[in-house]
Amino acid sequence: MANPNLMILYVANAPASRAFYAGLLKREPLEETVNFAMFALDSGLLLGIWAHDKVQPAVTSIGSGSELVFSVDTDSEVEATHKDWAARGLPIVQAPVHMDFGYTFVALDPDGHRLRMFAATPEQGTAQ
């Protein structure tokens, strides 16, 4: 069976989004054209950004219909990333908060794609 290994975000301005993600991910694209860039992430996932007006068949929606989720080990890493992304000017649509799955916040990229950072809640003992 095929293994999904590439996520593509449709963007309004591919060169601007390429620069945004290169800075955010602290890496250069694995490959790129004027309308597309692909980043190799440490997890093995490939992240592509593609100019939405060049996609075939035509895209009917872009923006926050899904989330690109980043996981870290500790709440303090969530806090540090929140401060970094806010300083970069990313809109923060959910301030850091404890939820049932962990400590998290959500920011938006230039096209309105949701970027969630979280640290998982440590396992609790099971009730007897």
TIKOL-637371 format. One record per atom (N, C-alpha, C): residue number from 1; atom name; x, y, z; residue in three letters. Coordinates in Angstrom, 1 decimal, padded with zeros to 4 digits. Example, Ala and Ser with C-alpha at 12.3 -4.5 7.8 and 13.67 -1.06 7.14 Angstrom:
REM residues 2
PT, 1, N, 013.2, -005.7, 007.8, ALA
PT, 1, CA, 012.3, -004.5, 007.8, ALA
PT, 1, C, 013.2, -003.3, 007.8, ALA
PT, 2, N, 012.8, -002.2, 007.1, SER
PT, 2, CA, 013.7, -001.1, 007.1, SER
PT, 2, C, 012.9, 000.0, 007.9, SER
REM end
This chain:
REM residues 128
PT, 1, N, 000.8, -001.2, 000.0, MET
PT, 1, CA, 000.0, 000.0, 000.0, MET
PT, 1, C, 000.9, 001.2, 000.0, MET
PT, 2, N, 000.4, 002.3, -000.7, ALA
PT, 2, CA, 001.2, 003.5, -000.8, ALA
PT, 2, C, 001.2, 004.2, 000.6, ALA
PT, 3, N, 002.3, 004.9, 000.9, ASN
PT, 3, CA, 002.4, 005.6, 002.2, ASN
PT, 3, C, 002.4, 007.1, 002.0, ASN
PT, 4, N, 001.4, 007.8, 002.5, PRO
PT, 4, CA, 001.4, 009.2, 002.3, PRO
PT, 4, C, 002.6, 009.9, 002.9, PRO
PT, 5, N, 003.3, 010.7, 002.2, ASN
PT, 5, CA, 004.6, 011.3, 002.7, ASN
PT, 5, C, 004.7, 012.8, 002.3, ASN
PT, 6, N, 003.7, 013.3, 001.6, LEU
PT, 6, CA, 003.8, 014.7, 001.2, LEU
PT, 6, C, 002.5, 015.4, 001.4, LEU
PT, 7, N, 002.6, 016.6, 002.1, MET
PT, 7, CA, 001.5, 017.5, 002.3, MET
PT, 7, C, 001.7, 018.7, 001.5, MET
PT, 8, N, 000.7, 019.2, 000.7, ILE
PT, 8, CA, 000.8, 020.4, -000.1, ILE
PT, 8, C, -000.1, 021.5, 000.4, ILE
PT, 9, N, 000.4, 022.7, 000.6, LEU
PT, 9, CA, -000.4, 023.8, 001.0, LEU
PT, 9, C, -000.5, 024.7, -000.3, LEU
PT, 10, N, -001.7, 025.1, -000.6, TYR
PT, 10, CA, -001.9, 026.0, -001.7, TYR
PT, 10, C, -001.7, 027.4, -001.3, TYR
PT, 11, N, -001.0, 028.2, -002.0, VAL
PT, 11, CA, -000.6, 029.6, -001.5, VAL
PT, 11, C, -000.9, 030.6, -002.7, VAL
PT, 12, N, -001.0, 031.8, -002.3, ALA
PT, 12, CA, -001.3, 032.9, -003.2, ALA
PT, 12, C, 000.0, 033.4, -003.9, ALA
PT, 13, N, 001.1, 033.4, -003.1, ASN
PT, 13, CA, 002.4, 033.9, -003.6, ASN
PT, 13, C, 003.5, 032.9, -003.3, ASN
PT, 14, N, 003.8, 032.0, -004.2, ALA
PT, 14, CA, 004.8, 030.9, -003.9, ALA
PT, 14, C, 006.2, 031.4, -003.5, ALA
PT, 15, N, 006.8, 032.4, -004.1, PRO
PT, 15, CA, 008.1, 032.9, -003.6, PRO
PT, 15, C, 008.0, 033.5, -002.2, PRO
PT, 16, N, 006.9, 034.2, -001.9, ALA
PT, 16, CA, 006.8, 034.7, -000.5, ALA
PT, 16, C, 006.6, 033.6, 000.5, ALA
PT, 17, N, 005.8, 032.6, 000.1, SER
PT, 17, CA, 005.6, 031.5, 001.0, SER
PT, 17, C, 006.8, 030.6, 001.2, SER
PT, 18, N, 007.6, 030.5, 000.1, ARG
PT, 18, CA, 008.9, 029.8, 000.2, ARG
PT, 18, C, 009.8, 030.5, 001.2, ARG
PT, 19, N, 009.9, 031.8, 001.1, ALA
PT, 19, CA, 010.7, 032.5, 002.0, ALA
PT, 19, C, 010.2, 032.4, 003.5, ALA
PT, 20, N, 008.9, 032.5, 003.6, PHE
PT, 20, CA, 008.3, 032.3, 005.0, PHE
PT, 20, C, 008.6, 031.0, 005.6, PHE
PT, 21, N, 008.4, 029.9, 004.8, TYR
PT, 21, CA, 008.6, 028.6, 005.4, TYR
PT, 21, C, 010.1, 028.3, 005.5, TYR
PT, 22, N, 011.0, 028.8, 004.7, ALA
PT, 22, CA, 012.4, 028.6, 004.8, ALA
PT, 22, C, 012.8, 029.2, 006.2, ALA
PT, 23, N, 012.3, 030.4, 006.5, GLY
PT, 23, CA, 012.6, 031.0, 007.8, GLY
PT, 23, C, 012.0, 030.3, 009.0, GLY
PT, 24, N, 010.8, 029.9, 008.8, LEU
PT, 24, CA, 010.1, 029.2, 009.9, LEU
PT, 24, C, 010.7, 027.9, 010.2, LEU
PT, 25, N, 011.0, 027.1, 009.2, LEU
PT, 25, CA, 011.6, 025.8, 009.3, LEU
PT, 25, C, 013.1, 025.7, 009.5, LEU
PT, 26, N, 013.7, 026.9, 009.2, LYS
PT, 26, CA, 015.2, 027.0, 009.3, LYS
PT, 26, C, 015.9, 026.0, 008.4, LYS
PT, 27, N, 015.4, 026.0, 007.1, ARG
PT, 27, CA, 016.0, 025.1, 006.1, ARG
PT, 27, C, 015.5, 025.6, 004.7, ARG
PT, 28, N, 016.3, 025.3, 003.8, GLU
PT, 28, CA, 016.0, 025.6, 002.4, GLU
PT, 28, C, 015.2, 024.5, 001.7, GLU
PT, 29, N, 014.5, 024.8, 000.7, PRO
PT, 29, CA, 013.7, 023.8, 000.0, PRO
PT, 29, C, 014.6, 022.7, -000.6, PRO
PT, 30, N, 014.1, 021.5, -000.7, LEU
PT, 30, CA, 014.7, 020.4, -001.3, LEU
PT, 30, C, 014.7, 020.6, -002.8, LEU
PT, 31, N, 013.6, 021.1, -003.3, GLU
PT, 31, CA, 013.5, 021.5, -004.7, GLU
PT, 31, C, 012.5, 022.6, -004.9, GLU
PT, 32, N, 012.6, 023.4, -006.0, GLU
PT, 32, CA, 011.7, 024.5, -006.1, GLU
PT, 32, C, 011.7, 024.9, -007.6, GLU
PT, 33, N, 010.5, 025.5, -007.9, THR
PT, 33, CA, 010.3, 026.2, -009.2, THR
PT, 33, C, 009.7, 027.6, -008.8, THR
PT, 34, N, 009.3, 028.4, -009.8, VAL
PT, 34, CA, 008.7, 029.6, -009.5, VAL
PT, 34, C, 007.4, 029.5, -008.8, VAL
PT, 35, N, 006.7, 028.4, -009.0, ASN
PT, 35, CA, 005.3, 028.2, -008.5, ASN
PT, 35, C, 005.2, 027.1, -007.4, ASN
PT, 36, N, 006.4, 026.5, -007.0, PHE
PT, 36, CA, 006.3, 025.4, -006.1, PHE
PT, 36, C, 007.7, 025.3, -005.3, PHE
PT, 37, N, 007.6, 024.9, -004.1, ALA
PT, 37, CA, 008.8, 024.6, -003.3, ALA
PT, 37, C, 008.4, 023.4, -002.4, ALA
PT, 38, N, 009.4, 022.5, -002.2, MET
PT, 38, CA, 009.2, 021.3, -001.3, MET
PT, 38, C, 010.3, 021.3, -000.3, MET
PT, 39, N, 009.9, 021.1, 001.0, PHE
PT, 39, CA, 010.8, 021.1, 002.1, PHE
PT, 39, C, 010.8, 019.6, 002.7, PHE
PT, 40, N, 012.0, 019.1, 003.0, ALA
PT, 40, CA, 012.1, 017.8, 003.7, ALA
PT, 40, C, 012.2, 018.1, 005.2, ALA
PT, 41, N, 011.3, 017.5, 005.9, LEU
PT, 41, CA, 011.2, 017.7, 007.4, LEU
PT, 41, C, 011.9, 016.5, 008.1, LEU
PT, 42, N, 012.4, 016.8, 009.3, ASP
PT, 42, CA, 013.1, 015.7, 010.0, ASP
PT, 42, C, 012.2, 014.5, 010.2, ASP
PT, 43, N, 010.9, 014.7, 010.3, SER
PT, 43, CA, 010.0, 013.5, 010.6, SER
PT, 43, C, 009.9, 012.6, 009.4, SER
PT, 44, N, 010.4, 013.0, 008.2, GLY
PT, 44, CA, 010.2, 012.3, 007.0, GLY
PT, 44, C, 009.2, 012.8, 006.1, GLY
PT, 45, N, 008.3, 013.7, 006.6, LEU
PT, 45, CA, 007.2, 014.3, 005.8, LEU
PT, 45, C, 007.8, 015.3, 004.9, LEU
PT, 46, N, 007.3, 015.4, 003.7, LEU
PT, 46, CA, 007.7, 016.4, 002.8, LEU
PT, 46, C, 006.6, 017.5, 002.8, LEU
PT, 47, N, 006.9, 018.7, 002.8, LEU
PT, 47, CA, 005.9, 019.8, 002.8, LEU
PT, 47, C, 006.1, 020.6, 001.5, LEU
PT, 48, N, 005.1, 020.6, 000.7, GLY
PT, 48, CA, 005.1, 021.4, -000.5, GLY
PT, 48, C, 004.2, 022.6, -000.4, GLY
PT, 49, N, 004.7, 023.7, -001.1, ILE
PT, 49, CA, 003.8, 024.9, -001.2, ILE
PT, 49, C, 003.7, 025.1, -002.7, ILE
PT, 50, N, 002.5, 025.3, -003.2, TRP
PT, 50, CA, 002.2, 025.4, -004.6, TRP
PT, 50, C, 001.2, 026.6, -004.9, TRP
PT, 51, N, 001.6, 027.4, -005.8, ALA
PT, 51, CA, 000.8, 028.5, -006.2, ALA
PT, 51, C, -000.6, 028.0, -006.6, ALA
PT, 52, N, -001.7, 028.5, -005.9, HIS
PT, 52, CA, -003.0, 027.9, -006.0, HIS
PT, 52, C, -003.6, 028.2, -007.4, HIS
PT, 53, N, -003.1, 029.2, -008.1, ASP
PT, 53, CA, -003.7, 029.5, -009.5, ASP
PT, 53, C, -003.0, 028.6, -010.5, ASP
PT, 54, N, -002.0, 027.8, -010.1, LYS
PT, 54, CA, -001.3, 026.9, -011.1, LYS
PT, 54, C, -001.7, 025.4, -010.9, LYS
PT, 55, N, -002.5, 025.1, -009.9, VAL
PT, 55, CA, -002.9, 023.7, -009.5, VAL
PT, 55, C, -003.9, 023.2, -010.5, VAL
PT, 56, N, -003.8, 022.0, -011.0, GLN
PT, 56, CA, -004.8, 021.4, -011.9, GLN
PT, 56, C, -005.1, 020.0, -011.3, GLN
PT, 57, N, -006.4, 019.7, -011.2, PRO
PT, 57, CA, -007.6, 020.6, -011.5, PRO
PT, 57, C, -007.6, 021.8, -010.5, PRO
PT, 58, N, -008.3, 022.8, -010.9, ALA
PT, 58, CA, -008.4, 024.0, -010.1, ALA
PT, 58, C, -008.8, 023.8, -008.6, ALA
PT, 59, N, -008.1, 024.5, -007.7, VAL
PT, 59, CA, -008.4, 024.5, -006.3, VAL
PT, 59, C, -009.7, 025.3, -006.0, VAL
PT, 60, N, -010.6, 024.8, -005.2, THR
PT, 60, CA, -011.8, 025.5, -004.9, THR
PT, 60, C, -011.7, 026.2, -003.5, THR
PT, 61, N, -010.7, 025.9, -002.7, SER
PT, 61, CA, -010.5, 026.4, -001.4, SER
PT, 61, C, -009.1, 026.5, -001.0, SER
PT, 62, N, -008.7, 027.5, -000.2, ILE
PT, 62, CA, -007.4, 027.6, 000.4, ILE
PT, 62, C, -007.5, 028.1, 001.8, ILE
PT, 63, N, -006.5, 028.0, 002.6, GLY
PT, 63, CA, -006.6, 028.6, 003.9, GLY
PT, 63, C, -006.7, 027.5, 005.1, GLY
PT, 64, N, -007.6, 027.8, 006.0, SER
PT, 64, CA, -007.5, 027.1, 007.3, SER
PT, 64, C, -008.4, 025.9, 007.4, SER
PT, 65, N, -008.6, 025.1, 006.3, GLY
PT, 65, CA, -009.4, 023.9, 006.4, GLY
PT, 65, C, -008.7, 022.8, 007.1, GLY
PT, 66, N, -007.4, 022.9, 007.4, SER
PT, 66, CA, -006.7, 021.9, 008.0, SER
PT, 66, C, -005.5, 022.5, 008.8, SER
PT, 67, N, -004.7, 021.7, 009.5, GLU
PT, 67, CA, -003.6, 022.3, 010.3, GLU
PT, 67, C, -002.3, 021.5, 010.0, GLU
PT, 68, N, -001.2, 022.3, 010.0, LEU
PT, 68, CA, 000.1, 021.7, 009.9, LEU
PT, 68, C, 000.5, 021.7, 011.4, LEU
PT, 69, N, 000.7, 020.5, 012.0, VAL
PT, 69, CA, 001.0, 020.4, 013.4, VAL
PT, 69, C, 002.5, 020.1, 013.7, VAL
PT, 70, N, 003.0, 020.8, 014.6, PHE
PT, 70, CA, 004.4, 020.7, 015.0, PHE
PT, 70, C, 004.4, 020.2, 016.5, PHE
PT, 71, N, 005.1, 019.1, 016.8, SER
PT, 71, CA, 005.1, 018.7, 018.2, SER
PT, 71, C, 006.5, 018.9, 018.8, SER
PT, 72, N, 006.5, 019.2, 020.0, VAL
PT, 72, CA, 007.8, 019.4, 020.8, VAL
PT, 72, C, 007.6, 018.6, 022.1, VAL
PT, 73, N, 008.6, 018.5, 022.9, ASP
PT, 73, CA, 008.6, 017.7, 024.1, ASP
PT, 73, C, 008.1, 018.4, 025.3, ASP
PT, 74, N, 008.2, 019.7, 025.4, THR
PT, 74, CA, 007.9, 020.4, 026.7, THR
PT, 74, C, 007.0, 021.6, 026.5, THR
PT, 75, N, 006.3, 022.0, 027.6, ASP
PT, 75, CA, 005.5, 023.2, 027.6, ASP
PT, 75, C, 006.4, 024.4, 027.3, ASP
PT, 76, N, 007.6, 024.4, 027.9, SER
PT, 76, CA, 008.5, 025.6, 027.7, SER
PT, 76, C, 008.9, 025.7, 026.2, SER
PT, 77, N, 009.0, 024.6, 025.5, GLU
PT, 77, CA, 009.3, 024.8, 024.0, GLU
PT, 77, C, 008.1, 025.4, 023.3, GLU
PT, 78, N, 006.9, 025.0, 023.8, VAL
PT, 78, CA, 005.7, 025.7, 023.2, VAL
PT, 78, C, 005.8, 027.2, 023.5, VAL
PT, 79, N, 006.1, 027.6, 024.7, GLU
PT, 79, CA, 006.2, 029.0, 025.1, GLU
PT, 79, C, 007.2, 029.7, 024.2, GLU
PT, 80, N, 008.4, 029.1, 024.1, ALA
PT, 80, CA, 009.5, 029.7, 023.3, ALA
PT, 80, C, 009.1, 029.9, 021.9, ALA
PT, 81, N, 008.5, 028.9, 021.3, THR
PT, 81, CA, 008.0, 029.0, 019.9, THR
PT, 81, C, 006.9, 030.0, 019.7, THR
PT, 82, N, 006.0, 030.1, 020.7, HIS
PT, 82, CA, 005.0, 031.1, 020.7, HIS
PT, 82, C, 005.6, 032.5, 020.6, HIS
PT, 83, N, 006.6, 032.8, 021.5, LYS
PT, 83, CA, 007.3, 034.1, 021.5, LYS
PT, 83, C, 008.0, 034.3, 020.2, LYS
PT, 84, N, 008.7, 033.3, 019.6, ASP
PT, 84, CA, 009.4, 033.5, 018.4, ASP
PT, 84, C, 008.4, 033.8, 017.2, ASP
PT, 85, N, 007.3, 033.0, 017.1, TRP
PT, 85, CA, 006.4, 033.2, 016.0, TRP
PT, 85, C, 005.7, 034.6, 016.1, TRP
PT, 86, N, 005.3, 035.0, 017.3, ALA
PT, 86, CA, 004.7, 036.2, 017.5, ALA
PT, 86, C, 005.6, 037.4, 017.2, ALA
PT, 87, N, 006.9, 037.2, 017.5, ALA
PT, 87, CA, 007.9, 038.2, 017.2, ALA
PT, 87, C, 008.1, 038.3, 015.6, ALA
PT, 88, N, 007.9, 037.2, 014.9, ARG
PT, 88, CA, 008.0, 037.2, 013.5, ARG
PT, 88, C, 006.8, 037.8, 012.8, ARG
PT, 89, N, 005.8, 038.1, 013.6, GLY
PT, 89, CA, 004.6, 038.7, 013.1, GLY
PT, 89, C, 003.5, 037.8, 012.7, GLY
PT, 90, N, 003.6, 036.5, 013.0, LEU
PT, 90, CA, 002.5, 035.5, 012.7, LEU
PT, 90, C, 001.3, 035.9, 013.5, LEU
PT, 91, N, 000.1, 035.9, 012.9, PRO
PT, 91, CA, -001.1, 036.1, 013.7, PRO
PT, 91, C, -001.3, 034.9, 014.6, PRO
PT, 92, N, -001.5, 035.2, 015.8, ILE
PT, 92, CA, -001.8, 034.1, 016.8, ILE
PT, 92, C, -003.3, 034.1, 017.0, ILE
PT, 93, N, -003.9, 033.0, 016.6, VAL
PT, 93, CA, -005.4, 032.8, 016.7, VAL
PT, 93, C, -005.8, 032.1, 018.0, VAL
PT, 94, N, -004.9, 031.4, 018.6, GLN
PT, 94, CA, -005.1, 030.7, 019.9, GLN
PT, 94, C, -003.9, 030.9, 020.7, GLN
PT, 95, N, -004.0, 031.6, 021.8, ALA
PT, 95, CA, -002.8, 031.8, 022.7, ALA
PT, 95, C, -002.5, 030.4, 023.4, ALA
PT, 96, N, -001.3, 030.3, 023.9, PRO
PT, 96, CA, -001.0, 029.0, 024.6, PRO
PT, 96, C, -002.0, 028.7, 025.6, PRO
PT, 97, N, -002.4, 027.4, 025.6, VAL
PT, 97, CA, -003.5, 026.9, 026.5, VAL
PT, 97, C, -003.3, 025.4, 026.7, VAL
PT, 98, N, -003.7, 025.0, 027.9, HIS
PT, 98, CA, -003.8, 023.5, 028.1, HIS
PT, 98, C, -005.1, 023.0, 027.6, HIS
PT, 99, N, -005.0, 021.9, 026.8, MET
PT, 99, CA, -006.2, 021.3, 026.3, MET
PT, 99, C, -006.1, 019.8, 026.7, MET
PT, 100, N, -007.1, 019.0, 026.3, ASP
PT, 100, CA, -007.0, 017.6, 026.8, ASP
PT, 100, C, -005.9, 016.8, 026.2, ASP
PT, 101, N, -005.3, 017.2, 025.1, PHE
PT, 101, CA, -004.2, 016.5, 024.5, PHE
PT, 101, C, -002.8, 017.0, 024.8, PHE
PT, 102, N, -002.8, 018.3, 025.4, GLY
PT, 102, CA, -001.5, 018.9, 025.7, GLY
PT, 102, C, -001.6, 020.4, 025.7, GLY
PT, 103, N, -000.4, 021.0, 025.8, TYR
PT, 103, CA, -000.2, 022.4, 025.8, TYR
PT, 103, C, 000.0, 022.9, 024.4, TYR
PT, 104, N, -000.8, 023.9, 023.9, THR
PT, 104, CA, -000.8, 024.2, 022.5, THR
PT, 104, C, -001.1, 025.7, 022.2, THR
PT, 105, N, -000.8, 026.1, 021.0, PHE
PT, 105, CA, -001.2, 027.4, 020.5, PHE
PT, 105, C, -001.3, 027.2, 019.0, PHE
PT, 106, N, -002.0, 028.2, 018.3, VAL
PT, 106, CA, -002.2, 028.2, 016.9, VAL
PT, 106, C, -001.9, 029.5, 016.3, VAL
PT, 107, N, -001.1, 029.5, 015.2, ALA
PT, 107, CA, -000.8, 030.7, 014.5, ALA
PT, 107, C, -001.2, 030.5, 013.0, ALA
PT, 108, N, -001.2, 031.6, 012.2, LEU
PT, 108, CA, -001.5, 031.5, 010.8, LEU
PT, 108, C, -000.3, 031.9, 010.0, LEU
PT, 109, N, -000.2, 031.2, 008.8, ASP
PT, 109, CA, 000.8, 031.6, 007.8, ASP
PT, 109, C, 000.2, 032.7, 007.0, ASP
PT, 110, N, 001.0, 033.2, 006.0, PRO
PT, 110, CA, 000.5, 034.3, 005.2, PRO
PT, 110, C, -000.8, 034.0, 004.4, PRO
PT, 111, N, -001.1, 032.7, 004.2, ASP
PT, 111, CA, -002.3, 032.4, 003.4, ASP
PT, 111, C, -003.4, 031.9, 004.3, ASP
PT, 112, N, -003.3, 032.0, 005.7, GLY
PT, 112, CA, -004.3, 031.6, 006.6, GLY
PT, 112, C, -004.3, 030.2, 007.0, GLY
PT, 113, N, -003.2, 029.4, 006.6, HIS
PT, 113, CA, -003.1, 028.0, 007.0, HIS
PT, 113, C, -002.8, 028.0, 008.5, HIS
PT, 114, N, -003.5, 027.1, 009.2, ARG
PT, 114, CA, -003.3, 027.0, 010.6, ARG
PT, 114, C, -002.0, 026.2, 010.9, ARG
PT, 115, N, -001.2, 026.8, 011.8, LEU
PT, 115, CA, 000.1, 026.1, 012.3, LEU
PT, 115, C, -000.1, 025.9, 013.8, LEU
PT, 116, N, -000.2, 024.6, 014.2, ARG
PT, 116, CA, -000.4, 024.3, 015.6, ARG
PT, 116, C, 000.9, 023.8, 016.2, ARG
PT, 117, N, 001.3, 024.3, 017.3, MET
PT, 117, CA, 002.4, 023.8, 018.0, MET
PT, 117, C, 001.9, 023.2, 019.3, MET
PT, 118, N, 002.4, 022.0, 019.7, PHE
PT, 118, CA, 001.9, 021.4, 021.0, PHE
PT, 118, C, 003.0, 020.5, 021.6, PHE
PT, 119, N, 002.8, 020.4, 022.9, ALA
PT, 119, CA, 003.6, 019.4, 023.7, ALA
PT, 119, C, 002.5, 018.5, 024.3, ALA
PT, 120, N, 002.6, 017.2, 024.1, ALA
PT, 120, CA, 001.6, 016.3, 024.6, ALA
PT, 120, C, 001.6, 016.2, 026.1, ALA
PT, 121, N, 000.4, 016.0, 026.6, THR
PT, 121, CA, 000.2, 015.9, 028.0, THR
PT, 121, C, 000.8, 014.5, 028.5, THR
PT, 122, N, 001.6, 014.5, 029.5, PRO
PT, 122, CA, 002.2, 013.3, 030.0, PRO
PT, 122, C, 001.1, 012.3, 030.3, PRO
PT, 123, N, 001.4, 011.0, 030.1, GLU
PT, 123, CA, 000.4, 009.9, 030.4, GLU
PT, 123, C, 000.1, 010.0, 031.9, GLU
PT, 124, N, -001.2, 009.9, 032.2, GLN
PT, 124, CA, -001.7, 009.9, 033.5, GLN
PT, 124, C, -001.9, 008.4, 033.9, GLN
PT, 125, N, -001.8, 008.1, 035.2, GLY
PT, 125, CA, -002.1, 006.7, 035.6, GLY
PT, 125, C, -003.5, 006.3, 035.3, GLY
PT, 126, N, -003.7, 005.1, 035.1, THR
PT, 126, CA, -005.1, 004.6, 034.8, THR
PT, 126, C, -005.9, 004.4, 036.0, THR
PT, 127, N, -007.1, 004.7, 036.0, ALA
PT, 127, CA, -008.0, 004.6, 037.1, ALA
PT, 127, C, -008.3, 003.1, 037.3, ALA
PT, 128, N, -008.4, 002.7, 038.5, GLN
PT, 128, CA, -008.7, 001.3, 038.8, GLN
PT, 128, C, -010.1, 001.1, 039.2, GLN
REM end
